């Protein structure tokens, strides 16, 4: 393993009672078993479908998958040792080598290598990877997305909010040529905030329970502004508007990358934001980075995007229909490009990307601005450590600087950096649970390259 990677991982052990371990125990005893139970229920509910499609082989595969998922749940609840993966997925060897390395680190300190006695970020990712393994070992239903219905439900229950957002975009596109720079900036900020608060719709946080957006997100933006703890939207505007002004003279394109989080309503807010960037000429190409396997209940993969586009095209309202048609065309013309990479579903912190996935790091270096959506991306950006609130974001990135980047996140995990002196303590006094509710948000920018 490269020395740089070892140093990055070892630094994660700086405080023995840091947040990842303390929070892991509570979460695994509660939320994670709920998610595994829902996975089992999803398989049971499709038993007849598997039989109709695959005959007895489908029934046997469903039984096997349920048995393997139940085994994971039992191992977790009994705090048993973590086991190597046994499937033949593209990342299996990487996961198993990483498990060996975790063993070597923890054994040095006489720690038990088990669900409750390993770093939280690693074990949580491991659980979702084990779910994927259970499906991989259960052919011919290996491609079944156990989280699909939850993601679809989030979209369907958010129809009113999606319709209002699509309608707003349609009206904005009609008048965008008449907006001066100040007005364009205001619209940019408005859609950024909608993308931020769309991140509240996180099904892994709710244990798979409904977390849909029931009302228009446009009406609440002013009321929500006080809950933005770090607001670097001006930095994002400066990057793009300056590039736009220069592009006419020196640069042929402006590239923005979205590292996606949740499907459903949040995905629609990201697509609306991307549409605006194109129409306003603040970007000329958009790259979306999603997951290659079902992940963290509601994370976006390629099938989720295709399903949303089909649902929008089938809608009875003109604005939703036109969004579906236009967005599908953007993908066909490669103005919008979807990409996935196995690194996004590894347990590694992003400071290791240049060593573990140099091809992905090189791809991100082509971007003019990378927008990292959501809580898991933030945890991996700053390595899920128990940082002091005032540690600079740049420092917490630990050398991860492929391009100017911004974390757009509602706060749902007990890790946060880059706050003003006393700010975190002040919020804690007024709201002791502020780090786990999704009530607060950040736009946290780093322009280093």
C-alpha positions in Angstrom: 0.0 0.0 0.0 1.4 3.5 -0.9 3.0 5.4 2.0 0.7 8.4 1.3 -2.4 6.1 1.7 -1.1 4.6 4.9 -0.5 8.1 6.4 -4.0 9.1 5.5 -5.6 6.1 7.1 -3.4 6.2 10.2 -4.4 9.8 10.8 -8.0 8.6 11.1 -7.0 6.8 14.4 -5.9 10.1 16.1 -8.5 10.0 18.8 -9.6 6.6 20.2 -13.1 7.8 21.2 -13.7 9.9 18.2 -17.2 10.4 16.6 -17.0 7.5 14.1 -16.9 4.8 16.8 -19.3 6.3 19.3 -22.0 7.1 16.7 -21.5 3.7 14.9 -22.7 1.7 17.9 -25.9 3.6 18.3 -26.6 3.6 14.6 -25.9 0.0 14.0 -28.1 -1.1 16.9 -31.0 0.9 15.5 -31.0 2.3 11.9 -28.9 -0.3 10.1 -30.9 -3.3 11.2 -34.0 -1.5 10.0 -32.5 -1.0 6.6 -31.5 -4.6 6.3 -35.0 -5.7 7.3 -36.4 -3.4 4.6 -34.0 -5.1 2.1 -35.4 -8.5 3.1 -38.9 -7.2 2.8 -38.2 -5.8 -0.7 -36.9 -9.2 -1.8 -40.0 -11.0 -0.3 -42.4 -8.7 -2.0 -40.9 -9.5 -5.4 -40.9 -13.3 -4.9 -43.7 -13.8 -7.5 -42.0 -11.5 -10.0 -38.7 -13.5 -9.7 -40.6 -16.7 -10.3 -42.5 -15.4 -13.3 -39.3 -14.2 -14.8 -36.9 -17.0 -13.9 -39.0 -19.9 -12.7 -37.7 -22.0 -9.9 -34.2 -20.5 -10.3 -35.7 -17.1 -9.4 -37.4 -18.5 -6.2 -34.2 -20.2 -5.2 -32.2 -17.0 -5.8 -34.6 -15.0 -3.7 -34.4 -17.4 -0.8 -30.6 -17.4 -1.0 -30.4 -13.5 -1.1 -32.8 -13.3 1.9 -30.6 -15.9 3.8 -27.4 -13.9 3.1 -29.0 -10.6 4.1 -30.3 -12.2 7.3 -26.8 -13.5 8.0 -25.4 -9.9 7.7 -28.0 -8.7 10.2 -27.2 -11.4 12.6 -23.5 -10.8 12.4 -24.0 -7.1 13.0 -26.3 -7.6 16.0 -23.9 -10.1 17.6 -20.9 -7.8 16.9 -19.1 -10.6 15.0 -15.8 -10.1 13.1 -16.0 -8.6 9.6 -15.6 -11.2 6.9 -13.9 -11.0 3.5 -16.1 -10.7 0.4 -16.6 -13.8 -1.7 -18.1 -12.5 -4.9 -16.2 -11.6 -8.1 -17.2 -8.0 -8.5 -14.6 -5.6 -9.9 -13.7 -4.2 -6.5 -13.7 -7.4 -4.5 -9.9 -7.7 -4.2 -9.6 -4.0 -3.2 -12.2 -4.4 -0.4 -10.5 -7.5 0.9 -7.0 -6.0 0.9 -8.4 -3.0 2.7 -10.0 -5.3 5.3 -6.6 -6.9 5.8 -5.1 -3.5 6.3 -7.8 -2.6 8.9 -7.0 -5.8 10.7 -3.3 -5.0 10.8 -4.0 -1.5 12.2 -6.4 -2.5 14.9 -4.6 -5.6 16.0 -1.6 -3.4 16.8 -3.8 -1.9 19.5 -5.5 -5.2 20.6 -8.8 -4.1 19.1 -11.5 -6.6 18.1 -12.1 -6.4 14.3 -15.9 -6.4 14.5 -18.9 -4.3 13.6 -18.8 -2.2 16.7 -15.1 -1.9 17.0 -14.0 -0.6 13.6 -14.1 2.9 12.1 -17.6 4.0 11.4 -17.2 5.2 7.8 -15.5 1.9 6.8 -18.1 -0.3 8.5 -21.1 1.5 7.1 -19.8 1.3 3.6 -18.9 -2.4 4.2 -22.5 -3.1 5.2 -23.8 -1.8 1.9 -21.1 -3.6 0.0 -22.2 -6.9 1.7 -25.8 -6.3 0.6 -24.5 -6.0 -3.0 -22.5 -9.2 -2.4 -25.6 -11.0 -1.4 -27.3 -10.1 -4.7 -24.1 -10.9 -6.7 -24.2 -14.4 -5.2 -27.9 -14.9 -6.0 -28.1 -15.2 -9.8 -30.3 -14.7 -11.8 -31.6 -11.8 -9.7 -28.2 -10.1 -9.2 -29.2 -6.9 -11.0 -32.2 -6.3 -8.7 -32.0 -2.9 -6.9 -33.3 -3.6 -3.4 -33.7 0.2 -2.8 -35.5 1.1 -6.0 -39.0 1.3 -4.7 -38.0 3.6 -1.9 -36.3 5.9 -4.3 -39.2 5.9 -6.7 -41.6 6.6 -3.9 -39.6 9.7 -2.9 -40.0 11.0 -6.4 -43.7 10.2 -6.7 -44.5 11.7 -3.3 -42.7 14.9 -4.3 -44.7 15.6 -7.4 -46.1 18.9 -6.3 -42.7 20.2 -5.4 -41.2 18.9 -8.7 -43.9 20.4 -10.7 -43.4 23.9 -9.1 -39.7 23.6 -9.7 -40.1 22.6 -13.4 -42.6 25.4 -13.9 -40.2 27.9 -12.4 -37.3 26.7 -14.6 -39.6 27.0 -17.7 -40.4 30.6 -16.8 -36.8 31.4 -16.0 -35.5 30.0 -19.3 -38.0 32.3 -21.2 -36.6 35.5 -19.6 -33.0 34.5 -19.0 -31.6 36.5 -21.9 -33.1 39.7 -20.5 -31.4 39.3 -17.1 -28.5 41.5 -16.2 -25.5 40.0 -14.3 -26.9 40.9 -10.8 -30.3 39.3 -11.6 -28.5 36.2 -13.0 -26.5 35.9 -9.8 -29.7 36.1 -7.7 -31.2 33.2 -9.7 -28.0 31.2 -9.4 -28.1 31.6 -5.7 -31.8 30.7 -5.5 -31.3 27.4 -7.4 -28.2 26.6 -5.4 -30.2 26.8 -2.2 -32.9 24.6 -3.7 -30.3 22.0 -4.5 -29.0 22.3 -0.9 -32.3 21.8 0.8 -33.2 19.0 -1.6 -30.4 17.1 0.2 -32.8 16.7 3.2 -34.4 13.9 1.3 -32.0 11.2 2.5 -33.5 7.7 2.9 -30.4 6.2 4.6 -30.8 8.7 7.4 -34.4 7.8 7.9 -33.8 4.1 7.8 -35.7 3.9 4.4 -38.7 5.8 5.7 -40.4 8.4 3.5 -38.5 11.7 3.4 -40.2 13.3 0.4 -40.5 17.0 -0.4 -44.2 17.6 -0.1 -44.4 21.4 -0.9 -42.8 23.9 -3.1 -39.1 24.5 -2.1 -39.3 28.0 -3.6 -41.4 29.6 -0.9 -39.2 28.7 2.1 -35.8 29.9 0.9 -35.8 33.2 2.9 -36.8 31.4 6.1 -34.1 28.8 5.6 -31.2 31.3 5.1 -30.3 31.6 8.8 -29.7 27.9 8.9 -26.8 28.1 6.3 -23.8 27.9 8.6 -21.1 28.3 5.9 -22.1 30.3 2.8 -19.5 30.4 0.1 -22.0 30.8 -2.8 -20.1 34.0 -3.8 -17.0 31.9 -4.5 -19.0 29.6 -6.8 -20.4 32.6 -8.7 -16.9 34.1 -9.1 -15.4 30.9 -10.5 -18.1 30.5 -13.1 -18.8 34.1 -14.1 -15.0 34.8 -14.4 -14.6 31.7 -16.5 -17.6 32.7 -18.7 -16.1 36.1 -19.4 -12.7 34.6 -20.2 -14.1 31.7 -22.3 -15.1 33.9 -25.1 -11.4 34.9 -25.5 -9.3 31.9 -24.3 -11.3 28.9 -23.3 -13.7 26.8 -25.5 -15.7 25.3 -22.6 -16.8 25.6 -19.0 -17.1 22.2 -17.2 -19.1 21.7 -14.0 -19.2 18.3 -12.3 -21.9 17.1 -9.9 -20.9 14.3 -7.5 -24.5 13.2 -6.9 -26.2 12.1 -3.7 -29.8 11.1 -3.5 -32.2 10.1 -6.2 -35.8 11.3 -6.3 -36.5 14.9 -5.5 -32.9 15.9 -4.8 -31.8 14.5 -8.2 -34.4 16.8 -9.8 -33.0 19.8 -8.0 -29.6 19.0 -9.3 -30.9 18.6 -12.9 -32.7 21.9 -12.7 -29.5 23.5 -11.5 -27.6 21.9 -14.4 -30.2 23.1 -16.9 -29.8 26.7 -15.6 -26.0 26.5 -15.8 -26.3 25.6 -19.5 -29.0 28.1 -20.4 -27.2 31.0 -18.6 -23.9 29.9 -20.3 -22.3 29.6 -16.9 -21.4 26.1 -18.1 -21.1 24.5 -21.5 -20.9 20.9 -20.3 -22.0 19.0 -17.2 -20.7 15.8 -15.8 -22.8 13.8 -13.3 -21.0 11.2 -11.1 -23.2 8.5 -9.6 -22.9 5.1 -8.0 -22.3 1.9 -10.0 -24.3 -0.2 -7.5 -27.3 0.4 -5.2 -25.8 2.4 -2.3 -26.9 4.1 1.0 -30.6 3.4 0.2 -31.2 6.5 -1.9 -27.9 7.2 -3.7 -28.3 7.9 -7.5 -27.2 5.4 -10.2 -27.7 5.4 -13.9 -31.1 3.5 -13.8 -32.4 6.1 -11.3 -31.7 8.9 -13.8 -33.3 7.1 -16.7 -36.4 6.3 -14.6 -36.8 10.0 -13.6 -36.5 11.1 -17.2 -39.2 8.6 -18.2 -41.5 9.7 -15.4 -41.1 13.3 -16.3 -41.8 12.6 -20.0 -45.0 10.7 -19.0 -46.3 13.5 -16.8 -49.5 15.3 -17.6 -48.0 18.8 -17.0 -46.3 20.6 -19.8 -43.4 21.9 -17.7 -42.4 18.4 -16.4 -42.8 16.8 -19.8 -40.5 19.4 -21.4 -37.9 19.0 -18.7 -37.9 15.3 -19.3 -37.5 15.7 -23.1 -34.9 18.4 -22.8 -32.8 16.6 -20.3 -32.9 13.4 -22.2 -31.7 15.3 -25.3 -28.8 16.8 -23.2 -27.6 13.3 -22.4 -28.0 12.1 -26.0 -26.0 15.1 -27.3 -23.4 14.5 -24.5 -23.8 18.1 -23.2 -24.7 16.2 -20.1 -22.5 13.1 -19.4 -23.2 10.5 -16.7 -20.2 8.6 -15.3 -19.7 6.1 -12.5 -16.6 4.6 -11.0 -16.1 1.9 -8.4 -14.2 4.4 -6.2 -17.4 6.1 -5.1 -18.5 2.8 -3.4 -15.2 2.0 -1.8 -14.7 3.0 1.9 -11.7 5.2 1.1 -11.5 8.9 2.0 -11.1 11.2 -0.9 -7.6 12.2 0.0 -6.5 8.7 -1.2 -8.2 9.1 -4.7 -5.0 10.1 -6.5 -3.4 6.8 -5.3 -6.3 4.4 -5.3 -8.2 5.7 -8.5 -5.7 7.9 -10.4 -8.0 7.7 -13.5 -10.9 9.3 -11.6 -8.7 11.9 -10.1 -7.4 12.9 -13.5 -10.9 13.1 -14.8 -11.9 15.5 -12.0 -8.9 17.6 -12.7 -10.5 18.5 -16.1 -13.4 20.3 -14.2 -13.7 24.0 -13.6 -15.9 23.4 -10.6 -16.9 20.2 -8.7 -20.1 20.2 -6.6 -20.1 17.4 -4.0 -23.6 16.8 -2.9 -24.6 15.4 0.5 -23.4 14.1 3.8 -21.5 10.9 2.7 -19.5 12.9 0.2 -18.7 15.4 3.0 -17.6 12.7 5.4 -15.3 11.2 2.8 -13.9 14.7 1.9 -12.8 15.3 5.5 -12.2 11.7 6.4 -15.0 11.5 8.9 -12.7 12.6 11.8 -13.5 14.3 15.0 -12.3 17.7 13.8 -12.5 20.9 15.8 -15.2 23.1 14.3 -12.7 25.8 13.4 -10.2 23.6 11.4 -10.1 25.1 7.9 -11.8 23.1 5.2 -8.7 23.2 3.1 -6.7 21.5 5.8 -9.4 18.8 6.4 -9.2 17.9 2.7 -5.7 16.6 3.4 -4.3 17.2 -0.1 -7.5 16.5 -2.1 -7.5 19.4 -4.6 -8.3 18.1 -8.1 -10.1 21.3 -9.0 -12.1 24.1 -7.3 -14.7 22.3 -5.3 -17.7 22.9 -3.0 -19.5 20.7 -0.6 -23.3 21.3 -0.7 -24.7 19.5 2.3 -27.4 19.5 4.9 -25.7 18.4 8.2 -26.6 14.9 9.2 -23.5 13.5 10.8 -21.3 14.7 13.6 -18.4 16.1 11.6 -18.1 19.7 10.6 -15.1 22.0 9.9 -14.6 25.5 8.7 -16.9 27.3 11.2 -16.2 30.7 12.8 -14.7 30.6 16.3 -17.6 29.9 18.8 -20.1 29.2 16.0 -20.4 25.5 16.5 -20.6 25.9 20.3 -23.3 28.6 19.9 -25.5 26.4 17.7 -25.0 23.5 20.1 -26.4 25.5 23.0 -29.5 26.5 21.0 -29.9 23.1 19.3 -28.0 20.2 20.9 -28.9 17.8 18.1 -28.0 20.1 15.2 -25.4 17.8 13.6 -27.8 14.9 12.9 -31.1 16.5 11.9 -30.5 17.9 8.4 -31.8 21.3 9.7 -28.6 23.1 8.9 -26.7 23.4 5.6 -23.4 24.5 4.2 -21.9 25.7 1.0 -18.2 25.1 1.7 -15.7 26.0 -1.0 -12.0 25.3 -1.6 -10.4 26.9 -4.6 -7.0 25.2 -4.3 -5.7 23.2 -7.3 
